[in-house]
Amino acid sequence: MNDLSTTAMQEATARHDFRFYSRKIFSAPNNRYYHEQRINAALLLKEKEPLQGAVADFFYGCWYDIPYDVEDVFIRIQNHLHPQIERAFRNCINKIDYIRHSSEFATRWSVLITPSLNVDTHRLRISSDDAKEIAKNITTELMSARDNEDWSTIEQIENEFFAHCLACNDRLAFSIVWFRLGKSDWQFDQRWQSCQEHLEQTQVASVATDA
């Protein structure tokens, strides 16, 4: 039990640090120290999506460093991301490609770049394990914010979650969160309905295309 409590506390601290440096980076996009601290925090989280978003922001904000002085960062993130994502970041180091403001490597955790409209590519970025981990964390954060009557934080978390689901076509995470919150009498507003309808329409269009 103590080990579990310690792990949960470490994860909570890492998540707090990640959000802290996210705000710092938003204000100072080219500050390499903030980016590296954010990446260090992301490495302590279970899911891959925060790390992917943090590295993509780093490669965008500190683009002038990328071809010359990031090998130590790349070594730290190796084997923590999907292989195709690691290869894409390696291509940036090798000057074969670069991260754009609208990027297929952006996640809901990104603060400097935004998701591209390439939904098919995004489908490759989310595994079922990641979706379940994201759903667990979102549910926990929303329930905690409701207990604290922190309505502005609830709206922010919800909006981030909707952006993630739509960009990554993550129906699994949306369904899990919807089910768990529904059991706790969550008040689903029109934004939830709109996100659900969009995901359903995307699924229908995908089935029709495959047929």
C-alpha positions as CSV (number, residue, x, y, z in Angstrom):
1,M,0.0,0.0,0.0
2,N,2.8,2.4,0.9
3,D,4.5,1.6,-2.4
4,L,1.3,2.4,-4.3
5,S,0.8,5.6,-2.3
6,T,4.4,6.7,-3.0
7,T,4.0,6.0,-6.7
8,A,0.7,7.9,-6.8
9,M,2.4,10.9,-5.1
10,Q,5.3,10.8,-7.5
11,E,3.0,10.8,-10.4
12,A,0.9,13.7,-9.0
13,T,4.1,15.7,-8.4
14,A,5.3,15.0,-11.9
15,R,2.0,16.0,-13.4
16,H,2.1,19.2,-11.3
17,D,5.6,20.0,-12.5
18,F,4.6,19.2,-16.1
19,R,1.7,21.7,-16.0
20,F,3.9,24.3,-14.2
21,Y,6.6,24.2,-16.9
22,S,3.9,24.1,-19.6
23,R,2.7,27.6,-18.4
24,K,6.4,28.8,-18.3
25,I,6.9,27.6,-21.8
26,F,3.8,29.3,-23.1
27,S,5.3,32.6,-21.8
28,A,8.9,31.9,-22.8
29,P,8.7,29.5,-25.8
30,N,12.5,29.5,-26.5
31,N,13.6,28.8,-22.9
32,R,15.5,25.5,-23.2
33,Y,15.7,24.9,-19.4
34,Y,11.9,25.0,-19.1
35,H,11.5,22.6,-22.0
36,E,14.0,20.1,-20.5
37,Q,12.4,20.3,-17.0
38,R,9.0,19.6,-18.7
39,I,10.4,16.6,-20.5
40,N,11.9,15.3,-17.3
41,A,8.5,15.5,-15.7
42,A,6.8,13.8,-18.6
43,L,9.3,10.9,-18.4
44,L,7.8,10.1,-14.9
45,L,4.3,9.8,-16.2
46,K,2.8,6.5,-17.4
47,E,1.3,7.5,-20.6
48,K,3.3,8.5,-23.7
49,E,1.2,11.4,-24.9
50,P,2.5,14.1,-22.5
51,L,6.1,13.2,-23.5
52,Q,5.3,13.4,-27.2
53,G,3.7,16.8,-26.8
54,A,6.6,18.1,-24.7
55,V,9.3,16.9,-27.1
56,A,7.3,18.3,-30.1
57,D,7.0,21.7,-28.3
58,F,10.8,21.6,-27.5
59,F,11.7,20.8,-31.1
60,Y,9.5,23.7,-32.3
61,G,10.4,26.3,-29.6
62,C,14.2,25.6,-29.7
63,W,14.5,24.7,-33.4
64,Y,17.9,26.4,-33.6
65,D,19.4,23.9,-31.1
66,I,17.9,20.7,-32.6
67,P,20.5,19.8,-35.2
68,Y,23.4,20.6,-32.9
69,D,22.9,19.9,-29.2
70,V,20.0,17.6,-28.3
71,E,21.5,14.2,-28.4
72,D,21.4,14.0,-24.6
73,V,17.7,14.7,-24.6
74,F,17.1,12.2,-27.4
75,I,18.9,9.5,-25.4
76,R,16.6,10.1,-22.4
77,I,13.4,9.8,-24.4
78,Q,14.4,6.7,-26.3
79,N,12.2,3.7,-25.8
80,H,9.6,5.9,-24.1
81,L,7.7,6.8,-27.3
82,H,6.3,4.8,-30.2
83,P,9.1,3.8,-32.6
84,Q,7.7,5.8,-35.5
85,I,7.5,8.9,-33.3
86,E,11.1,8.5,-32.3
87,R,12.2,8.1,-35.9
88,A,10.3,11.3,-36.8
89,F,12.1,13.3,-34.0
90,R,15.4,11.7,-35.2
91,N,14.7,13.1,-38.7
92,C,14.5,16.5,-37.2
93,I,17.9,16.2,-35.6
94,N,19.3,15.0,-38.9
95,K,17.8,18.0,-40.7
96,I,15.5,15.8,-42.8
97,D,12.4,17.3,-41.4
98,Y,11.2,19.9,-38.8
99,I,8.3,20.5,-36.5
100,R,5.7,23.0,-37.9
101,H,3.2,25.0,-35.9
102,S,0.4,22.8,-37.2
103,S,1.9,19.3,-36.6
104,E,0.7,15.7,-36.7
105,F,2.9,15.2,-33.6
106,A,1.0,17.7,-31.4
107,T,-1.0,16.2,-28.6
108,R,-3.6,17.7,-26.2
109,W,-0.6,18.5,-23.9
110,S,1.2,20.7,-26.5
111,V,1.2,24.4,-25.7
112,L,3.2,25.8,-28.7
113,I,2.0,23.7,-31.6
114,T,-1.5,22.6,-32.7
115,P,-2.7,19.3,-34.1
116,S,-2.8,19.1,-37.9
117,L,-6.0,17.9,-39.6
118,N,-4.3,14.6,-40.6
119,V,-6.6,12.4,-38.6
120,D,-5.5,9.2,-40.2
121,T,-2.0,9.8,-39.0
122,H,-3.2,10.7,-35.6
123,R,-4.9,7.3,-35.3
124,L,-1.4,5.8,-35.3
125,R,-0.4,7.9,-32.3
126,I,-2.8,6.5,-29.7
127,S,-2.7,2.9,-28.4
128,S,-5.5,1.3,-26.4
129,D,-3.2,1.4,-23.3
130,D,-2.6,5.1,-23.8
131,A,-6.3,5.7,-24.2
132,K,-7.1,3.9,-21.0
133,E,-4.4,5.7,-19.1
134,I,-5.6,9.1,-20.4
135,A,-9.2,8.2,-19.5
136,K,-8.2,7.3,-15.9
137,N,-6.2,10.5,-15.4
138,I,-8.9,12.7,-16.9
139,T,-11.6,11.2,-14.7
140,T,-9.5,11.6,-11.6
141,E,-8.6,15.2,-12.4
142,L,-12.2,16.1,-13.1
143,M,-13.6,14.4,-10.0
144,S,-11.0,16.1,-7.9
145,A,-11.7,19.5,-9.4
146,R,-15.5,19.0,-8.8
147,D,-14.8,18.1,-5.1
148,N,-12.9,21.4,-4.8
149,E,-15.6,23.3,-6.7
150,D,-12.9,24.5,-9.1
151,W,-15.2,25.1,-12.1
152,S,-12.7,27.0,-14.2
153,T,-10.2,24.0,-14.0
154,I,-13.0,21.6,-14.9
155,E,-13.8,23.6,-18.1
156,Q,-10.1,23.7,-19.0
157,I,-9.6,20.0,-18.5
158,E,-12.8,19.2,-20.4
159,N,-11.7,21.4,-23.4
160,E,-8.3,19.8,-23.5
161,F,-9.9,16.4,-23.4
162,F,-12.3,17.2,-26.3
163,A,-9.4,18.6,-28.3
164,H,-7.4,15.4,-27.8
165,C,-10.4,13.1,-28.6
166,L,-11.1,15.0,-31.9
167,A,-7.5,15.3,-33.0
168,C,-6.7,11.7,-32.3
169,N,-10.1,10.2,-33.0
170,D,-9.9,8.7,-29.5
171,R,-13.3,7.1,-29.1
172,L,-12.1,4.7,-26.5
173,A,-10.9,7.3,-24.0
174,F,-14.1,9.4,-24.6
175,S,-16.3,6.4,-23.9
176,I,-14.5,5.4,-20.8
177,V,-14.6,8.9,-19.3
178,W,-18.3,9.3,-20.3
179,F,-19.2,6.0,-18.6
180,R,-17.2,6.7,-15.4
181,L,-18.4,10.3,-15.0
182,G,-22.0,9.3,-15.8
183,K,-21.9,6.9,-12.8
184,S,-21.1,9.9,-10.6
185,D,-24.0,12.1,-11.9
186,W,-21.7,14.3,-14.0
187,Q,-23.5,17.2,-15.8
188,F,-22.8,16.7,-19.5
189,D,-23.3,20.0,-21.4
190,Q,-23.5,20.6,-25.1
191,R,-19.8,20.4,-25.6
192,W,-19.9,16.8,-24.5
193,Q,-22.8,16.1,-26.9
194,S,-21.0,17.8,-29.8
195,C,-17.8,15.8,-29.2
196,Q,-19.7,12.5,-29.0
197,E,-21.6,13.3,-32.2
198,H,-18.4,14.2,-34.1
199,L,-16.7,11.0,-33.0
200,E,-19.8,9.0,-34.1
201,Q,-19.8,10.7,-37.5
202,T,-16.1,10.0,-37.9
203,Q,-16.7,6.3,-37.1
204,V,-19.6,6.1,-39.6
205,A,-17.5,7.8,-42.3
206,S,-14.6,5.5,-41.6
207,V,-16.8,2.4,-41.9
208,A,-18.3,3.7,-45.2
209,T,-14.8,4.3,-46.6
210,D,-13.6,0.8,-45.7
211,A,-16.7,-0.7,-47.3
